[in-house]
Amino acid sequence: MSRIPRTQEHLKTGFTAEAVSAARCRAYAARAERDGRPNLARRWLRLAAEKDALAVQLLEAAGQVRGEDGDLVFAVSEERYENDVLYPKIIREVDEKTADVLLQVLTAQKEHLRQMEALRQALNASRGDVALPAPAEADQGGVAGAS
């Protein structure tokens, strides 16, 4: 028996399906761009944006978008789990080539955690909206599209 209500399960399943589909569309767009097909890439990106909007709608319907610090608390917790448990476990169980890719993702994940913690500090210190990071700080991302 599931630990969450069936409605929540269905919303989570729908969210996952749309989010994965959107990511695939962005990957297809990147490939189309590399293949010299910018119009095809733009159409894939348009589909990705539509899929992302559906994923957001499902996440909101599931009550998973709380606003401000509530979202950051959840995001930081999820990122720590991915960094400390999920990726290290997976890396131990795969071949060397796959492990190399996952180690690159893990490196980007650690930077994402740093950015989220900095965002949380900025939000806690602000009386309104947070300031945007300096351009050099914003460019320190890591693997594009990794979370």
C-alpha positions in Angstrom: 0.0 0.0 0.0 1.2 3.5 -0.9 2.2 6.0 1.8 0.6 8.9 -0.1 -3.0 9.3 -1.3 -3.7 7.9 -4.8 -4.5 11.4 -6.1 -1.1 12.6 -5.0 0.5 9.6 -6.6 -1.2 10.4 -9.9 -0.2 14.0 -9.8 3.4 13.0 -9.0 3.4 10.5 -11.9 2.0 13.1 -14.3 4.5 15.7 -13.1 7.4 13.2 -13.6 6.1 12.3 -17.1 5.8 15.9 -18.2 9.1 17.0 -16.7 11.0 14.1 -18.3 9.3 14.7 -21.6 10.3 18.4 -21.4 13.9 17.5 -20.7 13.9 15.1 -23.6 12.6 17.9 -25.9 15.4 20.2 -24.7 17.9 17.4 -25.4 16.5 16.9 -28.9 16.7 20.6 -29.4 20.3 20.7 -28.5 21.0 17.9 -30.9 19.1 19.6 -33.7 21.1 22.8 -33.0 24.4 20.8 -33.2 23.1 19.2 -36.5 22.6 22.6 -38.0 18.8 22.6 -37.8 18.0 25.7 -35.8 14.3 25.8 -36.8 13.8 22.2 -35.6 15.6 23.1 -32.4 13.2 26.1 -31.8 10.2 23.8 -32.3 11.6 21.3 -29.8 12.2 24.1 -27.4 8.6 25.4 -27.8 7.3 21.9 -27.0 9.6 21.7 -24.0 8.2 25.0 -22.7 4.7 23.7 -23.1 5.6 20.4 -21.3 7.3 22.5 -18.5 4.1 24.5 -18.0 2.1 21.3 -17.7 4.6 19.9 -15.1 4.3 23.2 -13.1 0.5 22.9 -13.2 0.7 19.4 -11.8 3.2 20.2 -9.2 1.1 23.1 -8.0 -2.0 20.9 -8.0 -0.1 18.5 -5.7 0.6 21.3 -3.3 4.3 21.0 -3.9 4.9 24.7 -4.6 4.8 26.5 -1.2 6.6 29.8 -1.9 9.7 31.4 -0.7 11.5 29.6 2.1 9.3 26.6 2.0 10.4 25.9 -1.6 14.0 26.5 -0.7 13.9 24.2 2.4 12.5 21.4 0.2 14.9 22.1 -2.7 18.0 22.1 -0.4 16.9 18.9 1.3 16.3 17.2 -2.0 19.7 18.4 -3.3 21.5 17.1 -0.2 19.8 13.7 -0.6 20.9 13.6 -4.3 24.5 14.6 -3.5 25.0 12.5 -0.3 22.9 9.4 -1.1 21.4 9.0 -4.5 24.3 9.7 -6.9 27.0 8.1 -4.7 24.9 4.9 -4.5 24.3 4.9 -8.3 28.0 5.6 -9.1 29.1 2.6 -7.1 26.7 0.3 -9.1 27.5 1.3 -12.7 30.3 0.9 -15.2 33.2 3.3 -15.4 31.9 5.3 -18.4 28.5 5.9 -16.8 30.2 6.7 -13.5 32.2 9.4 -15.2 29.1 11.0 -16.5 27.4 10.8 -13.1 30.5 12.2 -11.4 30.2 15.3 -13.7 26.5 15.6 -12.7 27.4 15.2 -9.0 30.0 18.0 -9.4 27.3 20.3 -10.9 24.9 19.2 -8.2 27.3 20.4 -5.5 27.4 23.8 -7.1 23.6 23.8 -7.3 23.4 23.1 -3.6 25.8 26.0 -3.0 23.6 28.3 -5.1 20.5 27.2 -3.3 22.1 27.8 0.1 23.2 31.3 -1.0 19.7 32.0 -2.3 18.2 31.0 1.0 20.6 33.3 2.9 19.8 36.1 0.5 16.0 35.5 0.9 16.3 35.4 4.7 18.4 38.7 4.6 16.0 40.5 2.3 12.9 42.5 3.1 11.5 41.9 -0.4 12.8 40.3 -3.5 16.4 38.9 -3.6 19.1 40.6 -5.7 20.3 38.9 -8.8 23.8 37.5 -8.6 26.6 39.3 -10.4 27.1 38.0 -14.0 30.3 36.0 -13.1 28.5 34.3 -10.2 25.5 33.5 -12.3 27.8 31.8 -14.9 29.3 29.3 -12.5 26.6 26.8 -13.2 28.1 23.4 -14.2 26.4 20.9 -16.3 23.5 22.6 -18.3 20.1 21.2 -17.4 21.3 19.2 -14.3 19.3 19.7 -11.1 
